[in-house]
Amino acid sequence: MNASVRDGLSVQAGNDGSHGFLVQLLSWSDQLLLGGTLVVIMISFLYQPVVVEGVSMEPELGHQERVFVNKVIYNFKQICRGDIIVFWYPRDPLRPFIKRVVGIPGDQVVIQRGRIFVNGELLEELNIPEDYGDHYSFPTVRVFPSTYYVLGDHRRASNDSRSWGLVPRKNIYGRAVFRYWPLEKAGFLD
């Protein structure tokens, strides 16, 4: 057997090459363990898996679909109109809800025959098919500081700010960013 030094390791060359394979396997296992640990840490502290309950966010998100929620994004970025957020329901802080932000602090939101006006301008909602909307009207709501006006995309089947009011900022725990189940629909959310 011939000994050679490569990358600081002494490798004995054998006829079957099994020793070299074991060294490489151990090297890969270290990298896989480190990578797996980083994924667990990232998911535990940065992202949270959430199951969508109900049909209020159809067609974007359906019942029992699974998404990752970025729990830290709003520490570095403002909540924006159009974001899909996950929050604790204001009337039952143990129940998580998922909705789309329509009004941000300082906005005035009014709904006339199903059409949403924010600060006097019609909100263009490209993600809401006509058959998911409704034709109801709701009075003007001023969105106070540190609160948000949220709606489900499926307006006919959503329990949202039209029914129970504004969402306090302290109730919002993240932004839905990635659908991972079902696999055929996996991808980043708008």
VENHU-V540608 format. One record per residue. N is the residue number from 1. RES is the residue in one letter. PHI is phi as a letter, one per 30 degrees, with the letter a starting at -180 (NA if undefined). D_CENTER is the distance of its C-alpha to the mean C-alpha in whole Angstrom. Layout:
n = [N:N]
res = [RES:RES]
phi = [PHI:PHI]
d_center = [D_CENTER:D_CENTER]
This chain:
n = [1:2:3:4:5:6:7:8:9:10:11:12:13:14:15:16:17:18:19:20:21:22:23:24:25:26:27:28:29:30:31:32:33:34:35:36:37:38:39:40:41:42:43:44:45:46:47:48:49:50:51:52:53:54:55:56:57:58:59:60:61:62:63:64:65:66:67:68:69:70:71:72:73:74:75:76:77:78:79:80:81:82:83:84:85:86:87:88:89:90:91:92:93:94:95:96:97:98:99:100:101:102:103:104:105:106:107:108:109:110:111:112:113:114:115:116:117:118:119:120:121:122:123:124:125:126:127:128:129:130:131:132:133:134:135:136:137:138:139:140:141:142:143:144:145:146:147:148:149:150:151:152:153:154:155:156:157:158:159:160:161:162:163:164:165:166:167:168:169:170:171:172:173:174:175:176:177:178:179:180:181:182:183:184:185:186:187:188:189:190]
res = [M:N:A:S:V:R:D:G:L:S:V:Q:A:G:N:D:G:S:H:G:F:L:V:Q:L:L:S:W:S:D:Q:L:L:L:G:G:T:L:V:V:I:M:I:S:F:L:Y:Q:P:V:V:V:E:G:V:S:M:E:P:E:L:G:H:Q:E:R:V:F:V:N:K:V:I:Y:N:F:K:Q:I:C:R:G:D:I:I:V:F:W:Y:P:R:D:P:L:R:P:F:I:K:R:V:V:G:I:P:G:D:Q:V:V:I:Q:R:G:R:I:F:V:N:G:E:L:L:E:E:L:N:I:P:E:D:Y:G:D:H:Y:S:F:P:T:V:R:V:F:P:S:T:Y:Y:V:L:G:D:H:R:R:A:S:N:D:S:R:S:W:G:L:V:P:R:K:N:I:Y:G:R:A:V:F:R:Y:W:P:L:E:K:A:G:F:L:D]
phi = [NA:c:c:b:c:b:h:i:c:c:c:c:d:c:d:c:i:d:d:d:d:d:d:d:d:d:d:d:d:d:d:d:d:d:d:d:d:d:d:d:d:d:d:d:c:c:b:b:d:b:c:d:c:j:c:d:c:d:d:d:b:c:e:i:d:c:b:c:c:d:d:c:e:d:d:b:b:d:d:c:e:j:d:c:c:c:b:d:e:e:d:a:d:c:c:d:b:b:b:c:d:c:b:c:e:j:d:c:c:b:c:b:h:i:c:c:c:c:h:i:c:d:d:d:c:d:c:c:d:e:d:c:d:b:b:d:c:b:d:d:b:c:d:d:e:i:b:b:c:b:b:d:d:c:e:d:b:c:c:b:e:d:c:b:j:d:c:d:e:d:d:d:c:l:c:d:b:b:c:c:b:d:e:d:c:e:l:d:c:d]
d_center = [57:56:54:52:49:46:43:45:45:49:48:51:51:52:53:50:48:46:46:44:41:41:41:38:36:36:35:32:31:31:28:26:26:25:22:21:22:20:17:17:17:14:12:14:14:11:8:8:8:8:11:11:14:16:16:16:13:15:16:12:11:14:15:14:12:9:6:5:3:6:9:11:10:12:15:16:14:15:13:14:15:12:9:7:7:7:11:14:17:19:22:21:19:19:16:13:12:9:11:11:13:16:19:18:21:25:24:26:24:27:26:30:30:26:26:24:26:24:27:29:28:26:22:22:19:19:17:19:21:25:25:22:23:26:29:29:29:28:30:29:26:26:23:24:23:20:19:17:18:15:16:15:15:18:20:23:21:19:19:18:20:23:24:23:22:20:17:18:16:17:15:12:10:7:4:1:3:5:7:10:12:15:16:17:14:12:11:8:7:10]
